[in-house]
Amino acid sequence: MTKLFVSIIFVKTLLIKRKQNHKSAIKNNQLLNIFITICLLSFVIILSNQKIFAQTKNPENKISINVKNKSLENVLKLIEKKTSISFSYSKKKINLEQKISFVVRNKNLYQTLDILFNELNISYIQTDKYIVLTPKPNICKNKASSGDNSKYFTISGYVKDAYDENVLIGAIVSVVGTGKGVATNNYGFFSLKLPEGTYQIRYSYIGFSSIFRNICLNKNINLSEKLTEKNTELNVIVVTEKDQDNTLISGNLQDVVINSSEIAGNKTVAGEDDVLKTVSSTPGVRAFGGGAASFFVRGGDKTNNLILLDEAPVFMPSHLLGFISSIAPESVNKMTFYKTSFPIKTGGVTASITDIQTKKGHSEKIGGGVLLSPFTGTYSIDGPIIKNKLIFSSTLRKSHLNILHKGDYDIGFFDFHTKFTFKTLRKSQYYFSFYRGEDKLLPNPETGLEWKNTAFSFRINKQFSDKIFSNFTTSGSLYNYFLHYSKTYDIFWNSNINNYNLKEDLTYYLSEKHKLNFGISFGFFTFKPGVLSNFGNDYSVIPGNVFETVGYIGEKYKISNKISLNYGIRLINRGNYGYAEVSNFDIPGSVTKEIYEKEKFHSQNAIEARFSMNYAIIPKLFLLISADKNMQFLHMINNSITPLTSMEIWLPAGKNIKAENAYQTTSGLTYKGIEISYGLEAYYKKTENVFDFINHANIMLNPNLENDLRFGNSKSYGAEFYIEKNKGNFKFRASYSYMRAFMKIEGINNSEEYPARYDIPHNFNIVLSYNITKRISINVSSVYMSGFRITTPDEFYDYNGYLIPIYNNRNNSRLPAYYTTDVSAEWRINKNKKARLKQVLSFSVVNVFNRNNIVSVNFNKAENGSGFNVPVNYISEHEYITTGTSFTGIVPAVSYKINFR
């Protein structure tokens, strides 16, 4: 059945015709073929559901048992037969002859064993081959068990990966047989308050073997644990939603958590995995396409996304003018993507947040690796400086482009990540993270582009008590961009933005049902939206600086095992300070300048609010509802429709530029099955104070730039559907998103509503992975997206022999639909999985069908008998033809990776 499914998908992909008519918007035959592919995908999965599952030996598979007055030995044999799991026990310690009556329906192995052994006073531990049974010790002598006492105590600690001791975010710490439990926070910490008694605690995490601990809870205790990764092949499906034994425990179902191993298979044109390309495969996200790292979320622009690297913002997250994300995958431990219900501690953005946490390194052994691809080399090393106390991890990625382009070219980039972790004996950990990225695109020694990113953070994680966890952070981020006119005479255009932040985040675990988050932060921003340096003389736009204070409080309230709530508010105070030159447009038809030294010339108080609810309608079927108000105070001014530019100007909200206010509501249903999961969400978002440019706006060195902007409102709405199978040798994820976005701005498009540039109705995304053998795997990623909106002339008029375009309607046309299929294969060379030196060879083909995907359209002049004119179709002489620009065609690549420990 798996082969049949793969064959259908492959044949349908080949049937998609590649027509080159740049005038057409969305080609019906392409849309129909992709739609049929999605239907076939769902149909085959539904029909083959039982057959696929029957071939697995997964302990999570559901079983039903109904026995009456049978011996324990017979019951254990029945479970072994149904699950292919073997038990190990001592007949001297376990009474196998005792008679029991036992009924369970549609429970997985762990749930079945919890119910069976809870009454028999037997504990169990899973190993690689067996379930080991032992008598449950009465470790709390003369004490009531499991909640009969009035005294309460707290279990707290960390859950980590046993291999490298990186924390496991969202790991579940649950109490067997009670339905109680918590998930670890973003720093791997948990706290659970229970009545005095005897308990069995289970530590679990996706892809890792569970650990059970029997405890006597008669005082506050620390129960930190390290989990070992299961002996399975690499999971290369790009994204998995949180999926634990008790999903309500794990937090917001709408959060998307992406592990470092799940980045594999999302290849760039350079032949290496890409962090931001992984995010773009999420439902509700539209990638720019053509290998570009830019993405658009639920009717928002690319400027409405926030990317955090170890809690420091990264303002330019890409290399090569947008083709490669600037975060090296080898440095990433985990990232969490939010498109709604942002964490209450984070805000200031209206579309999405991508929270990336880097690896901290192994605490006992030195290790590292080298990754070589056609365009880059990545070199990493990590390990202890002081064993189990001071740990470091460093990654350097550098391009080979200068070697490939011999001559006067200076084209290339690098990024460097390093992290130091210091652990003390006083429940404190110190982290220092540093990132530096640089790009150079200098086609000759005199002119070209350069930009630089710097981000750093210093954090202190401290456990003040068994109930209070603190994260203190000081961070900074600097982005600098240069457009060189003459390096010899030092003539260049420069813009930058700098941010420094100080914050304290606290988590108070009131009880198993209540978790309180609160904190305060102070931020300082400086801006240089444009400076022209010419022979030592500077001509600049000076918007001033911003100081920001934020206080927040939020609570996660688990009402019952069926319903949980997350809600909170953020209180914001922002002030604009000099030195600044501010334009005054109060008098119609005239512009005056006001000069401010160090004083405050504008202030604003604001509130952001968050609410979400997860409700288990029936086991594994959840209702999701959320309502949020988010604000954005930083505006990136860029009127280019392509990602092939980093010429961005950052300006703060202030006297003339208003902050965006976004109100978003979301509802949906999610089913979290044993192997198959699927979900449907719908959203509506209204945003106030969005802006657009007047025709022929000037953004470079314009001291009255605000006069070229117009403000109004926007609305966006849509629906998202996905289905995925994330276990077994064959995995897949298919999604469809319908996204619309419209704007209404006074003075633009005759003040009538018009579609936004990122109004993208249709977005299909299919990702398949298959482990051919234990060492060879293959990935296929196929994307079909509606084209972006563009503004084209409605008519032309002749002026002295030149055809002049006339624009009446904004975003009145659409680029041709974008379609591409990428294929990659990975060969893990080592037969011995425990080898100290591991090698991986990867092959990839981007745009395997060599699609000519148009990303921009030009109205070029061509010469004919009477001079230069816009090209015309001489068969239909009144039809004007555009010339399109596309990105890469088919791009094959091979990469080699070697790791040692």
C-alpha positions in Angstrom: 0.0 0.0 0.0 2.9 2.4 0.7 4.4 1.7 -2.7 1.0 2.3 -4.3 0.7 5.6 -2.5 4.1 6.8 -3.5 3.5 5.7 -7.1 0.2 7.7 -7.3 1.9 10.9 -5.9 4.8 10.5 -8.3 2.7 9.9 -11.4 0.3 12.8 -10.6 3.4 15.1 -10.1 4.7 14.1 -13.6 1.3 14.9 -15.1 1.4 18.6 -14.2 2.1 20.5 -17.4 4.6 23.3 -17.4 3.2 26.1 -19.6 5.0 29.4 -19.9 2.3 31.9 -20.5 3.3 34.7 -18.2 0.0 36.6 -18.8 -2.1 33.9 -17.1 -2.6 34.2 -13.4 -3.4 30.8 -11.9 -3.4 27.9 -14.4 -6.5 25.8 -13.9 -4.9 22.6 -15.0 -2.1 23.0 -12.4 -4.6 23.8 -9.6 -6.7 20.8 -10.6 -3.8 18.4 -10.6 -2.6 19.5 -7.2 -6.1 19.3 -5.8 -6.5 15.7 -7.2 -3.1 14.8 -5.6 -4.4 16.0 -2.2 -7.6 14.1 -2.6 -5.8 10.9 -3.6 -3.5 11.4 -0.7 -6.4 11.6 1.8 -8.3 8.8 0.0 -5.4 6.3 0.0 -4.5 7.0 3.6 -8.1 6.4 4.7 -8.4 3.2 2.7 -5.0 1.9 3.8 -5.3 3.0 7.4 -5.7 -0.4 9.0 -3.2 -2.1 6.7 -0.5 0.5 7.4 -1.0 0.3 11.1 -1.2 -3.5 11.2 2.4 -3.7 9.9 3.8 -1.7 12.8 4.9 -2.9 16.2 4.4 0.4 17.9 3.6 0.5 21.7 1.4 3.5 21.0 -1.0 1.4 18.9 -4.5 1.0 20.4 -5.5 -2.4 21.8 -8.7 -3.8 23.5 -8.7 -6.5 26.2 -11.6 -8.2 27.9 -10.8 -11.0 30.3 -12.6 -12.4 33.3 -11.1 -14.4 36.1 -7.9 -15.2 34.2 -4.4 -15.5 35.7 -2.0 -12.6 35.4 0.3 -14.8 33.3 -2.4 -15.3 30.7 -3.1 -11.6 30.6 0.5 -10.8 30.0 0.7 -13.3 27.1 -2.4 -11.8 25.6 -0.8 -8.3 25.7 2.4 -9.7 24.2 0.4 -11.2 21.3 -1.4 -8.0 20.6 1.6 -5.7 20.8 4.7 -7.8 20.0 6.2 -6.5 23.2 7.9 -9.0 25.6 7.8 -8.9 29.4 10.7 -9.7 31.7 10.1 -10.6 35.4 11.0 -12.8 38.3 8.4 -15.5 39.1 9.6 -15.4 42.7 8.7 -11.7 43.0 5.6 -11.5 40.8 2.5 -13.6 41.5 1.6 -14.9 38.1 -1.2 -17.2 39.4 -3.4 -14.4 40.8 -6.8 -14.2 39.1 -7.9 -10.9 37.6 -10.8 -9.5 35.6 -9.6 -6.8 33.3 -11.3 -4.7 30.6 -9.7 -1.9 28.4 -10.9 -0.5 25.1 -8.9 1.4 22.5 -5.9 2.1 24.8 -2.2 2.1 24.0 0.3 -0.1 25.7 1.3 2.4 28.4 -2.3 3.3 29.2 -3.2 -0.5 29.4 -0.2 -1.2 31.7 -1.0 1.8 33.9 -4.5 0.5 34.5 -3.5 -3.1 35.0 -0.5 -2.6 37.3 -1.9 0.3 39.4 -4.2 -2.2 41.2 -1.7 -5.0 41.4 1.1 -2.9 43.1 3.5 -3.7 40.2 5.8 -1.2 38.6 7.3 -1.4 35.1 10.2 0.0 33.2 10.7 -0.1 29.4 14.1 -1.1 28.0 15.1 -1.5 24.4 13.8 -5.1 24.3 11.5 -5.7 27.2 9.0 -4.3 29.7 10.6 -5.2 33.0 8.2 -5.9 35.9 9.1 -5.5 39.6 7.0 -5.2 42.8 6.1 -1.7 43.6 7.9 -0.9 46.9 6.0 0.6 49.8 8.4 3.5 50.0 6.1 5.6 52.1 5.6 3.5 55.2 2.7 4.4 57.4 1.7 7.1 54.9 -1.4 7.3 52.7 -0.7 7.3 49.0 -1.8 9.3 46.0 -3.5 12.3 47.6 -5.2 11.2 50.8 -3.3 13.7 53.0 -3.7 17.3 53.5 0.0 18.1 53.2 1.3 19.1 49.7 4.9 18.9 48.4 6.6 19.8 45.1 8.5 17.8 42.6 10.7 20.0 40.4 13.7 19.7 38.1 14.9 19.6 34.5 14.4 17.1 31.7 17.4 16.8 29.3 18.7 14.8 26.4 21.1 12.2 27.8 23.4 12.4 24.8 24.4 16.1 25.0 22.3 17.4 27.9 20.4 19.9 25.9 17.1 20.6 27.6 13.9 19.0 26.2 11.3 21.7 25.7 7.7 20.4 26.2 8.7 17.1 27.8 5.9 15.6 29.8 6.3 14.8 33.5 3.1 12.9 34.5 1.8 10.9 37.5 0.9 7.4 36.4 -2.8 6.6 37.0 -3.9 10.1 38.0 -4.1 12.1 34.8 -1.9 14.8 36.4 1.2 16.2 34.9 3.1 19.2 33.5 5.2 20.1 30.5 8.7 21.5 30.8 9.1 25.2 29.9 11.4 26.7 27.3 14.3 26.1 29.6 13.5 22.4 30.3 12.2 23.2 33.8 9.1 21.7 35.5 7.4 21.9 38.8 4.5 19.7 40.0 2.6 20.1 43.3 1.0 16.9 44.8 -0.4 15.7 48.1 1.9 13.6 50.3 2.0 10.0 49.2 3.5 7.3 47.0 3.6 7.9 43.3 5.1 6.6 40.1 6.4 9.5 37.9 6.8 9.1 34.1 9.1 11.2 32.0 8.3 11.1 28.3 9.2 13.0 25.1 8.6 12.3 21.4 11.3 10.1 20.0 12.8 9.3 23.4 12.4 6.3 25.7 10.3 7.0 28.8 11.6 6.7 32.3 9.6 5.8 35.4 10.4 6.7 39.0 8.8 5.5 42.2 8.9 8.1 44.9 7.8 8.8 48.4 6.6 12.4 48.4 7.0 13.6 52.0 9.1 16.6 51.3 10.0 18.9 48.4 12.3 17.0 46.0 14.4 17.5 42.9 13.7 14.9 40.2 15.8 15.9 37.2 16.1 13.2 34.5 18.0 12.5 31.3 16.1 10.7 28.5 17.7 8.5 25.9 16.7 8.8 22.2 14.9 5.7 20.9 16.9 3.3 18.7 15.0 4.4 15.5 16.0 6.0 12.3 16.1 9.7 11.8 12.7 11.4 11.5 12.9 13.7 8.5 9.4 15.0 8.3 9.8 18.7 8.7 7.3 19.7 11.3 5.5 17.9 14.1 2.9 19.5 16.3 3.1 18.7 20.0 1.8 15.2 20.5 2.2 13.7 24.0 0.3 11.2 26.1 -1.8 14.0 27.6 -1.9 16.7 24.9 -3.6 19.2 27.2 -0.6 18.9 29.6 1.8 19.9 26.9 0.5 23.4 26.4 -1.0 25.3 23.4 -1.8 22.9 20.6 -1.3 25.7 18.1 2.4 26.0 18.8 4.7 24.3 16.3 7.8 22.8 17.8 10.6 21.9 15.4 13.5 19.7 16.6 17.0 20.0 15.0 16.6 16.6 13.3 13.3 17.8 11.7 15.1 20.5 9.7 16.6 17.7 7.5 15.2 17.4 4.0 14.4 21.1 3.4 17.3 21.9 1.0 18.3 25.3 -0.4 19.9 25.9 -3.8 23.2 25.5 -1.9 22.3 21.8 -1.2 22.1 22.2 2.6 19.3 22.2 5.1 17.6 25.5 5.9 16.0 26.7 9.1 13.5 29.2 7.7 12.5 27.0 4.8 11.3 24.5 7.4 9.0 27.1 8.9 7.6 27.9 5.5 6.1 24.4 5.1 3.8 25.1 8.1 0.0 25.5 7.2 -0.8 29.2 7.0 2.7 30.2 5.9 3.5 31.2 2.3 7.2 31.1 1.3 8.3 33.6 -1.2 9.6 30.7 -3.4 12.5 30.3 -5.6 14.7 29.3 -2.7 14.2 32.6 -0.9 14.1 32.5 2.9 11.3 35.2 3.2 7.8 34.0 4.3 4.4 35.5 4.9 2.0 34.4 7.6 -1.8 34.6 7.6 -2.2 37.8 5.6 0.8 39.5 7.1 3.8 41.0 5.3 7.3 39.6 5.8 8.0 42.7 7.9 5.5 41.4 10.5 7.6 38.4 11.5 9.9 38.3 14.5 12.9 35.9 14.7 14.6 35.4 18.0 18.0 33.7 18.4 18.5 32.8 22.1 16.1 35.6 22.9 17.9 38.3 20.8 16.1 39.6 17.7 17.7 39.1 14.3 16.7 41.9 11.9 18.2 40.4 8.7 17.8 36.6 8.9 19.1 35.7 5.4 22.2 35.6 3.2 22.7 36.1 -0.5 19.8 38.7 -0.7 17.4 36.2 0.7 18.3 32.8 -0.7 19.8 31.2 2.5 18.7 31.8 6.1 21.5 33.2 8.2 21.0 30.7 11.0 23.2 27.6 10.5 21.1 24.4 11.1 24.0 22.7 12.8 23.8 25.3 15.6 20.1 24.8 16.3 18.7 22.7 19.2 15.1 23.5 18.8 12.8 26.2 17.5 9.1 27.0 18.2 6.9 28.7 15.7 3.9 30.8 16.8 1.3 32.1 14.3 -1.2 32.8 17.0 -1.4 32.9 20.8 2.2 34.3 21.2 3.9 33.6 24.6 2.9 36.4 26.9 6.5 37.4 27.6 7.0 38.2 23.9 5.3 40.8 21.7 5.7 43.8 19.4 4.8 41.9 16.2 1.5 41.1 14.4 2.1 38.0 12.3 4.5 35.4 13.7 7.3 34.7 16.1 10.1 32.1 15.5 11.9 31.4 18.7 15.2 29.6 18.0 17.4 28.1 20.8 20.9 27.0 19.9 22.8 24.0 21.2 24.8 24.2 24.4 27.2 21.3 23.8 28.1 18.0 25.4 29.0 18.2 29.1 31.5 15.3 29.1 33.1 14.7 25.7 34.6 16.9 23.0 32.8 16.5 19.6 32.2 18.3 16.4 31.7 18.0 12.7 32.2 19.3 9.2 29.6 19.8 6.5 30.7 20.5 2.9 28.2 21.6 0.2 28.9 23.2 -3.2 28.7 26.7 -1.9 29.5 26.5 1.8 31.5 24.8 4.5 30.2 24.4 8.1 32.5 23.6 10.9 31.3 22.9 14.5 32.9 21.9 17.8 31.5 21.5 21.3 32.3 19.9 24.6 33.4 20.7 28.2 35.9 23.2 29.2 35.4 22.1 32.9 33.7 18.8 32.9 30.0 19.0 33.8 30.4 22.7 34.7 31.5 24.9 31.9 30.4 23.8 28.4 30.8 25.5 25.0 29.4 25.0 21.5 30.6 26.9 18.3 29.6 26.7 14.7 31.2 28.6 11.7 29.6 28.6 8.3 31.5 30.2 5.4 30.7 30.4 1.7 33.0 29.3 -1.1 31.7 31.8 -3.6 34.9 33.8 -4.0 36.7 30.6 -5.0 34.0 29.9 -7.7 34.1 33.5 -8.9 37.7 34.2 -9.5 38.7 37.8 -10.3 37.7 41.1 -8.9 34.5 39.8 -7.4 34.2 39.8 -3.6 31.0 37.8 -3.1 30.3 35.7 -0.1 29.0 35.4 3.5 29.7 33.8 6.8 27.9 33.3 10.1 29.4 32.4 13.5 27.5 31.1 16.5 29.0 30.3 19.9 27.5 29.5 23.3 28.9 29.0 26.8 27.0 27.4 29.6 28.1 27.4 33.2 26.3 25.3 35.8 26.6 25.9 39.6 25.6 23.9 42.6 23.0 26.5 43.6 20.3 25.7 41.1 21.6 28.3 38.7 22.8 28.1 35.1 24.5 30.9 33.2 24.4 31.2 29.4 26.3 33.5 27.0 25.3 33.3 23.3 26.9 35.3 20.5 26.1 35.5 16.8 27.8 37.3 13.9 26.8 37.3 10.3 28.2 39.2 7.3 27.5 39.4 3.6 29.4 41.0 0.8 28.2 41.4 -2.8 30.9 43.5 -4.4 31.1 42.9 -8.2 34.1 45.2 -8.4 36.5 46.9 -6.0 34.5 50.1 -5.9 30.8 49.4 -5.7 28.4 46.9 -4.1 26.5 45.9 -1.0 27.5 44.8 2.5 25.4 44.1 5.6 26.2 42.8 9.0 24.2 41.2 11.8 25.3 40.9 15.4 23.2 39.4 18.2 24.2 38.4 21.7 22.5 37.4 25.0 23.5 36.7 28.5 21.0 34.7 30.6 20.7 33.4 34.1 18.3 30.6 34.8 17.7 30.3 38.6 15.4 28.2 40.6 14.5 30.4 43.6 12.4 27.6 45.1 10.5 24.5 44.0 7.7 26.7 42.7 9.5 29.8 41.3 11.7 29.7 38.2 13.5 32.8 36.9 15.1 33.7 33.6 17.1 37.0 33.6 18.3 38.1 30.2 20.3 41.0 28.8 20.5 41.0 25.0 21.5 43.2 22.1 21.0 43.1 18.3 22.7 45.3 15.7 22.1 45.4 12.0 24.2 47.6 9.6 23.7 48.0 5.8 26.0 49.7 3.3 25.5 50.5 -0.3 29.0 51.5 -1.7 29.2 54.0 -4.5 33.0 54.4 -4.4 35.2 52.7 -1.8 38.2 54.6 -3.0 36.6 58.0 -2.1 34.6 56.5 0.8 31.2 57.4 -0.7 28.4 55.1 0.6 24.8 55.0 1.8 24.2 53.5 5.2 21.3 52.5 7.4 21.1 50.6 10.7 19.0 49.6 13.7 20.3 48.7 17.1 18.4 47.2 20.0 19.4 46.6 23.7 17.1 44.8 26.1 17.0 43.9 29.8 14.3 41.7 31.1 13.3 39.4 34.0 10.8 36.5 33.3 9.4 34.6 36.3 7.2 31.5 36.4 5.3 30.6 39.5 3.9 27.1 39.7 0.9 27.7 42.1 -0.3 24.1 41.7 -0.7 21.3 39.1 -3.6 23.3 37.6 -2.2 26.9 37.8 1.0 28.3 36.3 1.6 32.0 36.5 4.0 33.9 34.2 5.0 37.5 34.9 7.9 39.8 34.3 9.2 43.2 33.2 11.5 44.3 30.4 13.3 47.5 29.4 14.3 48.1 25.8 16.3 50.8 24.0 16.3 51.3 20.2 18.5 53.5 18.0 17.8 54.2 14.3 19.7 55.4 11.3 17.2 55.1 8.4 19.6 56.7 5.9 23.0 58.4 5.8 24.9 59.4 2.7 28.6 59.9 3.4 30.4 61.9 0.7 34.0 63.1 1.2 33.5 63.2 4.9 30.1 65.1 4.7 27.1 63.3 6.0 23.5 63.8 4.8 21.1 61.9 7.0 17.5 61.4 8.2 17.4 61.5 12.0 14.2 60.0 13.6 15.4 59.8 17.2 15.6 57.0 19.7 13.0 54.9 21.6 12.9 53.7 25.2 10.3 51.0 26.0 9.1 49.5 29.2 6.9 46.4 29.3 5.2 44.6 32.1 3.2 41.4 31.6 1.3 38.8 33.5 -0.4 35.6 32.3 -1.7 32.3 33.5 -2.1 28.8 32.2 -5.1 27.3 34.0 -5.9 23.6 33.5 -9.5 23.5 34.6 -9.7 19.7 34.1 -8.2 16.9 32.0 -10.5 18.1 29.2 -10.1 21.9 29.2 -7.2 24.3 29.7 -6.9 28.1 29.3 -4.1 30.5 28.5 -4.6 34.2 29.0 -2.7 37.3 29.9 -2.0 41.0 29.1 1.1 43.1 28.3 1.3 46.7 29.4 3.6 48.9 27.2 5.0 52.4 27.6 7.1 53.8 24.8 8.8 57.1 24.5 10.5 58.8 21.5 13.6 60.8 22.4 16.0 63.2 20.6 18.3 63.9 19.0 15.7 64.0 16.2 14.5 66.0 13.3 10.7 65.6 13.0 8.6 66.8 10.1 5.5 68.7 10.9 2.6 68.3 8.4 0.0 70.2 10.4 -0.3 73.0 7.9 -1.7 71.7 4.6 0.7 72.1 1.7 3.7 72.9 3.8 6.3 71.0 5.8 8.2 72.4 8.8 11.0 70.9 10.8 11.1 70.5 14.6 14.5 69.8 16.3 14.6 67.9 19.5 17.7 67.5 21.6 17.5 64.9 24.4 13.9 65.5 25.5 10.9 63.2 24.9 8.8 64.4 22.0 6.2 61.6 21.8 4.9 58.9 24.1 2.4 56.1 23.9 0.8 53.6 26.3 -0.6 50.4 24.9 -2.0 47.0 25.8 -1.6 43.6 24.2 -3.9 40.8 25.2 -3.9 37.0 24.7 -6.5 34.3 25.2 -6.7 30.7 24.1 -8.6 27.6 25.0 -7.9 23.9 24.4 -10.9 21.6 24.9 -10.8 17.8 24.5 -14.2 17.0 23.0 -13.4 13.3 23.0 -10.0 11.6 23.5 -7.5 12.9 20.9 -10.0 15.3 19.3 -9.5 18.9 20.5 -11.3 22.2 20.0 -9.0 25.3 19.7 -10.1 28.8 20.2 -8.0 31.9 20.6 -8.4 35.7 20.5 -5.4 38.1 20.5 -4.6 41.8 20.3 -1.0 42.4 19.1 0.8 45.6 18.3 3.9 46.4 16.1 5.9 49.5 16.8 8.8 48.9 14.4 8.2 49.4 10.7 10.5 48.1 7.9 10.2 50.4 4.9 10.8 48.6 1.7 8.9 49.0 -1.5 10.5 46.2 -3.4 8.3 43.2 -4.4 11.2 40.7 -4.5 13.5 39.4 -1.7 16.5 40.2 -3.8 17.3 43.3 -1.8 18.4 44.1 1.8 17.9 47.9 1.3 15.5 48.1 4.2 14.9 51.2 6.3 13.7 50.7 9.9 11.6 53.5 11.5 9.8 53.5 14.9 6.2 54.4 15.6 6.1 58.0 16.7 4.5 61.3 16.0 3.8 60.7 12.3 4.0 57.0 12.0 1.4 55.0 14.0 1.8 51.6 15.6 -0.1 48.7 14.0 -3.0 47.2 16.0 -3.9 43.6 15.0 -7.0 41.8 16.3 -7.0 38.1 15.4 -9.5 35.3 16.3 -8.8 31.7 15.5 -10.8 28.5 15.9 -10.2 24.9 14.8 -10.3 21.2 15.4 -7.3 19.0 15.8 -7.2 15.2 16.0 -4.0 13.6 17.5 -4.1 10.0 16.5 -1.5 7.3 17.2 0.0 7.6 13.8 -2.4 9.9 11.8 -3.1 13.4 12.9 -5.1 16.1 11.1 -6.5 19.5 11.8 -8.6 22.3 10.4 -8.3 26.0 11.5 -10.0 29.2 10.4 -8.9 32.7 11.3 -9.9 36.3 10.8 -7.6 39.3 11.4 -8.2 43.0 11.3 -5.2 45.4 11.4 -5.3 49.1 12.0 -2.7 51.6 10.9 -1.1 49.6 8.1 0.6 51.7 5.5 1.3 51.7 1.7 3.3 53.9 -0.6 2.1 56.5 -3.0 3.1 56.0 -6.6 6.8 56.6 -7.2 7.6 56.9 -3.5 11.2 57.8 -2.6 12.5 55.9 0.4 16.2 56.8 0.1 17.4 59.9 2.1 13.9 61.3 2.1 13.6 63.6 5.1 9.9 63.8 4.6 9.4 60.0 4.0 6.2 60.0 6.1 4.6 62.2 3.4 5.0 59.4 0.9 3.2 56.9 3.2 -0.6 56.5 3.6 -2.2 54.7 6.5 -5.4 52.7 6.8 -6.8 49.3 7.7 -6.5 45.8 6.4 -8.4 42.6 6.9 -7.2 39.0 6.3 -9.0 35.7 6.7 -8.5 32.1 5.7 -8.6 28.4 6.5 -5.9 25.8 6.9 -6.1 22.0 6.7 -3.4 19.4 7.3 -3.0 15.7 7.6 0.2 13.9 8.6 1.6 10.6 9.5 4.7 10.9 11.6 5.6 7.4 12.7 7.0 4.4 10.8 9.3 4.2 7.9 7.0 6.1 5.7 5.9 9.6 6.9 4.1 12.4 5.2 2.5 15.8 5.8 0.1 17.4 3.4 -1.5 20.8 3.9 -3.7 23.3 2.1 -4.1 26.9 3.1 -6.6 29.5 1.8 -5.4 33.0 2.6 -6.9 36.3 1.6 -5.7 39.8 2.5 -7.2 43.2 1.6 -6.3 46.8 2.4 -8.3 50.1 2.4 -6.1 53.2 2.7 -7.1 56.8 2.1 -5.4 58.2 -1.0 -4.5 54.8 -2.4 -6.5 53.0 -5.2 -9.0 55.9 -5.1 -9.5 55.1 -1.4 -11.3 51.9 -2.3 -10.5 48.4 -1.0 -7.8 46.5 -2.9 -5.9 43.2 -2.5 -2.7 43.3 -0.6 0.5 42.2 -2.4 0.5 39.1 -0.3 -3.1 38.1 -1.0 -2.5 34.5 -1.7 -5.6 32.3 -2.1 -4.1 28.9 -2.6 -1.1 27.2 -1.0 -0.6 23.4 -1.3 2.3 21.7 0.5 3.2 18.0 0.5 6.2 16.5 2.2 7.0 12.8 2.0 9.8 10.8 3.6 10.6 7.2 3.3 13.3 5.1 5.0 14.3 2.7 2.2 16.7 0.9 4.5 18.0 1.5 7.9 20.7 3.8 6.4 19.1 5.3 3.3 16.2 7.7 3.3 14.5 9.9 0.7 12.5 13.1 0.9 10.1 14.7 -1.6 8.7 18.2 -1.1 6.2 19.6 -3.5 4.7 23.1 -3.3 2.0 24.9 -5.3 1.2 28.5 -4.5 -0.9 31.3 -6.0 1.3 34.1 -7.4 1.8 37.4 -5.7 -0.2 40.5 -6.5 1.5 43.1 -8.7 0.4 46.5 -10.1 0.4 46.7 -13.9 -0.6 49.5 -16.2 -4.2 49.8 -17.3 -3.3 51.7 -20.4 -0.5 53.7 -22.1 -0.3 57.0 -23.8 2.1 58.4 -26.4 4.4 61.3 -25.3 6.9 62.4 -27.9 7.3 58.9 -29.2 7.5 57.2 -25.8 4.7 55.0 -24.4 4.0 56.1 -20.8 2.2 53.6 -18.5 -0.9 54.8 -16.6 -1.7 53.1 -13.3 -5.2 53.3 -12.0 -5.7 50.3 -9.7 -3.3 49.0 -7.1 -2.3 45.3 -7.2 -4.7 44.6 -10.1 -2.8 41.6 -11.5 -1.3 38.4 -10.2 2.0 36.7 -11.1 1.7 33.2 -12.5 1.3 30.4 -10.0 4.4 29.1 -8.4 5.1 25.3 -8.5 8.2 23.3 -7.6 9.2 19.9 -6.4 12.4 19.2 -4.5 13.9 15.8 -3.9 16.7 14.8 -1.6 18.3 11.5 -0.4 20.5 10.7 2.5 22.9 7.8 3.0 24.2 7.2 6.5 27.5 5.6 5.6 28.3 4.0 9.0 26.9 0.5 9.6 27.7 0.8 13.3 25.4 3.3 14.9 27.7 3.6 17.9 30.7 4.5 15.9 32.6 7.6 17.2 33.0 8.9 13.6 29.7 9.2 11.7 29.4 10.1 8.0 26.4 11.1 6.0 26.2 11.7 2.2 23.3 13.8 0.9 22.0 14.3 -2.6 19.4 16.9 -3.6 17.7 18.3 -6.6 15.9 21.6 -6.2 13.1 22.3 -8.7 13.5 18.8 -10.2 11.0 19.6 -13.0 12.9 22.8 -14.0 9.9 25.0 -13.6 10.3 28.6 -14.8 8.6 30.3 -11.8 8.2 34.0 -12.4 8.8 36.3 -9.4 8.6 39.7 -11.0 7.4 41.3 -14.2 9.0 44.2 -16.1 7.8 46.4 -18.9 11.0 46.6 -20.9 11.5 48.8 -24.0 12.3 47.1 -27.3 13.5 48.6 -30.6 11.3 48.5 -33.7 11.2 50.4 -36.9 9.9 53.6 -35.4 12.0 53.7 -32.2 11.8 52.2 -28.7 8.5 51.0 -27.4 7.0 48.6 -25.0 7.0 45.2 -26.7 3.7 44.4 -28.4 2.1 41.2 -29.6 1.9 41.9 -33.4 -0.7 39.2 -33.9 -3.0 41.0 -31.5 -1.4 44.5 -31.8 -3.2 46.0 -28.8 -2.1 43.3 -26.3 1.1 44.3 -24.5 3.4 41.6 -23.4 5.5 41.6 -20.2 8.9 40.0 -19.7 9.2 38.0 -16.5 12.1 37.3 -14.2 12.5 33.9 -12.6 14.8 32.4 -10.0 16.8 29.2 -10.3 15.9 26.4 -12.6 16.9 22.8 -11.7 19.7 22.8 -9.2 21.4 19.5 -8.2 23.8 19.4 -5.3 25.7 16.9 -3.1 26.9 17.5 0.5 29.1 15.5 2.8 28.9 15.5 6.6 31.1 14.0 9.2 30.6 14.1 13.0 32.8 12.8 15.8 32.4 12.4 19.5 
